[in-house]
């Protein structure tokens, strides 16, 4: 006799089925533009406006042209250098400043920290003119240092690291001092390893922000060789001979690879860091 009531079998209620159905529809709507971008990059010339996700004729001509005859590899390298250097700078200085604000008592500490947080409320567009004047004064227009300089420090990074490091027990630092560890050694050997979840949040958000940055590189860069990826791709869609949608979509697909890699491998660190960095302190 067959047993019809299996306690290990999972049954979905109608409400759950409706929820999963709506979530699936919403997920498809969100991912459809990306799928269409990849599909367009694989379509032959002249078939770009076909909304079908499956190309009538697969072609890699746009990738061959971009990688072989355009400045896309140079733009990719420029963007990678800017993102990596700026991210390393933000990670180090934000961690160091967060450690000082969290573990040291000095005159004006809270006031200085509030001033740093207040800078988050200033729109980036209002800082363009002061940034440009400063960069032009030191002769860094149309250079990679000029692109990355405004993003070498981050008030958001200081806030996240300060909130997290504040929860590090002072007894660990006192024990380190007894063992003869220097003050910088306390930061580098004790606090920073314990703050890896928050540091991961700062690193990931900073890297993605610099990788997708468009406005500041557009203003400070003049030559084609010094353009970043986002600026270079934007010009492919505004050529005098007409928009190169195949090249634009192919370049955008290549530009999305680092972001996909970051989210695939570090999504757990993002969730963990956001939970632990802003709820206490």
N, C-alpha and C positions, 0 to 999 in steps of 0.2 A: 504494500500500500504506500502511495506516494505521500510525502509529507509536504503539505501546502504552506504551513506556517514556519518559515525559516527565520529564526531570530537574528541571524547574521546578515540577512538581506536588507539592503537599504532601500527605502521607498521615499520618493519625493512627493510632497504635498502639492496641490495645484498652485498655491501661492509661491512655493519655491521654484516650480517650473516657470511661472510667469517672471519671477525675478531673474532667473538664469537666462531666460529668453530675451528680456530687455537688456541685460548686461551684454549678451552676445551681440545684439543689434548695435548697441552703443559702441562696443569695441570694434566692430567692423567699420562703422562710420568713422571712427577715429583713425583707423589704420588704412582706410581706403586711399587717401591722398598719397601715402607713402607707396602703397602697392602700384598706384597709377604712375607715380614718378619712375619707379623701377621699370614698369612695363613700357613707358614712353621711351626710356633710354635704350630699350632693346628693339624698338620699332624702326623699320627702314624709313628713309627720308620720304616725306610726302604722306605718311600715314599717321602723323602725330595726333591728329584730331579725332581719331577713332577712340571712343571711350572704353572700348573693350579692354579688359585686363590681359587678355591673351593676344599677343601680337599676331597679325596675319602672316608676317614674315620676320623671323628673328634676324637681327643684324647687330654686329659689334662695331660697326663703322664709326660710331660716335666715340666710343672708348678708344679705338685705335687712333683717331684723329686728335683727341684731347691729350692722350699720353705721348703721342709721337710728334705732333707738330705745334702744339700750343704751349703756353707757359704754365699749364696746370701743375706739373711736378714742382716748379719753382714756387708757385703760390702755396702748394701743400707744405713744402718745406718751411716757407716763411711763417705760416700759421702754426706749424708744429713747434718751431723754435720759440715763437712768442708765447704760446700757451704753456710750454714746459718751463721756460725760465720764469715767467710771471707766477705760475703756480708754485714753483719751488720757493720763490721769494715770499709769497703770501703765506705759505705753510710755515716757513721758519719764523718770520717776524710776527705773524699773528699768534703763533704758539708762545713765542718769547714774551710778547706784550701781555697776552692772557695770563701767563704764569706770574708776571710781575704784579698785575692788577689783582690777582687772586690770592697771592701768598705773601705780599709785602705791605707793610703799613708805612705810608709816607704822606706828607702834607699835600692836600689837594687831590688825593687819589680818586675819590668819588666824583669830584668835579671834572677831572680830566677824562674819566671814563664816560661821563654823561656827554661831554663835548664830542668824544669819538662816536658815540651812538647817535648824536644829533646829526652828524654828517650823512647818515643813512637817509635822512629825510630830504636831502638836497637832490633834486633831479639831475641826472647826468648831463642833460642839455645845458644846464646853467653853468657847468664847469668847462664846457668846450673852449670858450674864449680864454679863460685863464690858463688852461692847459696848453693851448696853442701858442699863446704869447711866451710862456715859460719854455716850451720846447724849441720855439724859434730863436729865443735868446741864446740858448746854449748850442744852437746849430744842429739840432737833431731832426729837422724836418726831412721826410722821405728816408728814414732809417728805421731799422728794427728796434733799436733802443727807444726811439721816439714813439713807436707804436705801443711798446709794452710798459713804458714808464708810468702812465697814470694808473695802471692796474697792478703795480708792484706791492701795494698795501691794501688791506681790506678791513673796514670797520666791522663788517659782518663776521669775518674770521676772528677778529679780536674778541667779539662778543661770545661767539660759540666756544672758543677755547677757554675764555675766562670762566664761563658758566660751568664747564666740565671740570677744569682743574680745581675750581673751588671745592669740589667734592672729594678731592684727594686728601687722605688723612695727613694732618700735620705731623703725626708721630713718625711717618715714614721719612719725612724730611729731617726731623730731629735725629733719627737714628743714623741717617746719612751724614749729618754734620759730626756726630760723635765718631763715626768711622773715618773722618777726615775728607769727605767728599767736598769739592769746591761748590760754590753757589751755582755756577753754570753747570757743573756736573749733576747737581740735584735736579736741574731742569732737564738736562739731556738724557740722564741715565735712569731717572725715576719717574718724573711727571710725564715726559713726552711718550714713553712706551705705554703708560697707563691711559693716555689720552688718545690712543689710536682711533677709536670709533669717531670721536669728534673731529680729529685731524682728517679722517677719510672724507667726512662731509665737506670740510673746507676745501680739500684738494679736488674733489669731484666737481663741486659747484664752480670753483674758480676755473678749472680747466675747461669745462663746458661753456662758461661765460666768455672766456677769451677765444675759444674755438669758433663761437658763433658771433663774435663782435663784428659789427658792421660800420656804425656811425663814425667812431673815432679813426679807424684805419682809412675810411673813405676821405676824411678831411686832411689827415696828416701825410698821406702818401700821394706822390705825384707821378712817379714812373711806373711803367708796367711791371718791371722786374721786382719791385718792392711791394706789390699788392699782396694782400692776404686772400685766402680762398673765397670768402664770402663776397668781397669787393670784386674780385675777378669774375666770379660766376654771374654777378649782377650785370656786368657789362656784356656778357654773352647774349642776354635777353634784350639788349637795346642797341644792336648793331645797325648801321646805316642800311645794310642790305636786308634787314629783317631779323626778327628774333630767331636765334639758333636754339630751338626748343630741345632738339635732340642732344646737343652739346650741353645745354643748361641742365637738363635732367640727368645726364650721365655724370656731370661734375657734382651735382647735388647728391646723387647716389654714392659716389666715392667719398664725398665730404661727410656723409652720415655714418661711415664705418666706425670711426673712433668713438662716436657717441653711443652707438649700439654696443660696442665692446665694453665701454665703461658701465653702462647700465646692466649688461648681462653678468659681469663679473663682480660688480660692487654694489648691487642693489641691497644686499643684506646689511652692508656697512652703512648705507645711507639711512635705512630705517632705524637701525640700532643707534646710530649717532644722533639722529634727530630726537629719538626718545630720551636719550640720556643727557643731552647737552642743554636743553632748555627748560626742563621741568623743575630743577632745583637750583639753589644758589641764592 
